[in-house]
Amino acid sequence: MKAGGAGRADAPPPPADARRRVLLIEDDRDIAEAIAYQLDKAGLQVRRAFTGEEGLEASRRGVDLVLLDLNLPSMDGLEVCRMIRRQAATAHVPIIIVSARSDEVDRVLGLEMGADDYMVKPFSLKELAARCRAALRRSETASGPAAAYVDDNFEVEFDAYLVRYRGQEVRLTPKEFELFRYMVERPGRVVTRERVLEHVWGYDTDIETRSIDAHIRRLRMKLGPARDHVETIVGLGYRFVPNPHPPSS
């Protein structure tokens, strides 16, 4: 990989909860390390997976962009690309293929399987970071405000203030719904108490950030069997997890 030419000192990355999440599926650990380092400098949060199966599992926990190698052990990258496109939670997530396969047929197959871009190794790491940022901007512009959130477990209709979990309606107060919606619109991302307070209650409120914990507890109680989809991250805030890990025995 080429690091690119020298330039101005890089600005410090934004706080972790504000950074866009990139899933890097790459079996070569040295290449993965170099890519992750460059993207971290560019202000992106990188999660790594070294097999197709690991990548698919990681994608279900919330991601904004996928970088995908094709030469993966046990599962070809083209199949991984196809399966990411079939998952409701990742159907519209941008995918950039990064591969040593340079034949035209591989490029065409990758794009036909649903990839948004294709880069041939070796490439400039700074160019890769720029393409990642461009893909994220296009995704934000194209998606606009969504009318609903749907995955394998939940249906959340924003305008109707309606939540269904596995087909069963979950009755929430308007404020509980707004709190849940704010997290659902950012699956897998940590949202701080301050952000929740600002976006759900607004600036002109007497509520204290710590009291949001009580609202989260009531929300989880009403979610019942779905309570594990809402996590409290000690010292940081909260997050909605589309596919939480089962509790350890």
N, C-alpha and C positions, 0 to 999 in steps of 0.2 A: 504494500500500500504506500502511496505517496502522501506525505503530510501537507504538501503545498508550500508556497513561498512564505517568507517572513513578512509580517505586517504589524499593525498596531497591537498593543497588548490587549488580550481578550478581556471583555467586561466580566465581572463575577456573575455566575449563574443565578437565576431567580430562586426563591425559596422552593423547597422540594414539593410542597403541596400545589404550587402554581405551575410546575414544569410539565410539559407534554410528555406522555409516556410512550416510549419506543420499545417494542419487543424485537430483539435481535435473535434470529434462529440461525445459528452458525456453528458447525461442528469443530472448526479449527480455532482452538482457544487463543492462539497468538493473534489471529486476525480479529477475533471477537474482542480481545482486550484493546487492540489499537482503535477499532471502530468505536467502542464504548467510551474510550478516553476522549476522542475527538467530539463525539456527540455531547458528552457531559460538558466540555468546554463551550459548546454551542448553546448550552442552556436546556438540554433535553435530558429526561430521566430514562435510563436504559435498564431493561430487564433482559437477562440472557437465557437462552435455552440452547442445548447442544444436540438435541434430536428433534425429529418431527413431532413425536408424541409429547415431549416436554413443551414444545412450542404451542401445540394445540391446547394443552392444559393451561398454560400461562395466558393464552389469548382470552380464555373464558373469564379471567379475573379482571378484565378491563384494560384496554390499550387504545392508544390514539393512532399508532402507525406500526406497521410490521416491516422489518427488513429480513429477507428470506433468502438463504442460500439454497441451491438446488441439489447439490451433492451431499445429502444427509444420510446417515446410517439408518438402515431398516425401513425408512419411509422416504420416498422421493419428494423433493421440494415442490414439484408440480402438484402432487396429490395433496400436500399440506396446504398449498394455495387454494386448491379447489374446496377443501374442507373448511378453511377459514371463511371463504365466501358463502358457504352453506349455513354457517352458524348465525342465528338471528342477532346475537350481540356484536358480531364482527363483520356482518355482511357489507357494511359501507365504510369499513376502516381502510385507509390507503395501504397498499402493499407495494414495496419496491424490492424487486429481485436483485440480489448481488451474487453473481456467479462467474466462474471461470469458463462456462460454456458460451462460446462466442458465435456459434453457427446461427444463421438466420432462422432455421427451423426452431431452435430453442427459444429465441426471442419471441417468435410468433406464438409458440405454444404457451409461453409464460403470460403474454398479454391476453391470449384467448381464455386462459384459465382464470383471469380476473386481476392480474397484476396491473398497477398503474404506471410503473416505470421499470426499466431494466438496465442495470449497470454491469459492465464486464470487468472482471478483475484482470490486472491491477488497475485501481482508479485512485483519483485524488480524494483523500479523506475530507478535505474542505469542500470539494464539490459534492460529495455525498451528503455532508451536513446541510449544504445549501439546497439540495434536492429534497431532503427531508422537510426542511422548513417550508419550501414551496408546496409540497404535497399536503402538509398540514393546513396551510393557508387556503388551498383549493378546497379541501374537505370542509373547513369551517364555512367558507362562502357558499358552497353547494348545499350544505345541509340546512342552514338557517335554523330557526327555532322549530323544534319537533312538536308534533301534536300529541305524541304518545311515546311510551317506552314499552317494548315487548321483548321478552326473552322466553326461555323454556319454562320459567316459573311464574313470571309476573306479566300482567297487563295493567299499565298505568295510563289512564286517559286524562291528560292535563286539563283540558277545558271542562270536562265533566266532573272533575275531582273524584275520580273513580279508581279504586285499586282492587285488582283481583289477583289472588294467589292460587295457582293451580285450579282456576275456574271458580273459586269461592271468593265472594266479595269481602273485603276488609274495610270496616267502617271507621273512618278517621274524622276528627274535627278539621275544619278548614286550616288551622295553624299546623296541626300534625301532618296534614297532607302537604302543605307547602314545605315543611321541614323534610319530609320523605322525598318530595319531588326534587328539592335542591341536591340531595345526595344521588338520587336515581339518574339525574341528568349528567352525573360525573362518576360513572361506575368504576369502582376500583381505586378512585383517587381520594386521598385524605383531604377533608375540608375542616378548617380550623373553626373553633368556637367564634372567633371574631368575624370570619367570613359568613358563618351561619347567621350570626346576630345582624350583620349588615344587610344580607340579602333576604332573610325571612322576616325579621322584625323591623328593619330600617334603623336609621341613626337615632331618630327621636323616640327613644324608649328607655324605660327605667329598669328593664330586665338586665340582670347580671349574666356574664358569660357562663359562670359555673351553674346557674340555674337551668341552663340548656340541658345539662345532664339529666335533670328530672323529666324534661320533655322527651328526651331520647328513651328513658326507661319506660315511660308510658307508651311511646310509639312501639317499642319492642314487645311490650306486654300485649298490645292490640294485634300485632303481627302474629302472635302465637307461634305456630310451628315454623314460621318464616323469620323468627327473631334473629337467627344467626346471620341473616343477610345484612344486618346493620351492626357494625362493629364500633366499639370505642377504642381509639388508639391513645393510650395513656400519655399525657403530656402534649398531645398534638391536636386531636379532635375526633372526627368520626369518618366512616366511609361505608358506602353501600357495595356489597360484594355479590355479583350475580351468581357465583358458584362457590360458596364457602366450603372450606375443608371440613370433613366430618370430625366431630370431637374425638380426641384420642382416648383410647380405652385404658 
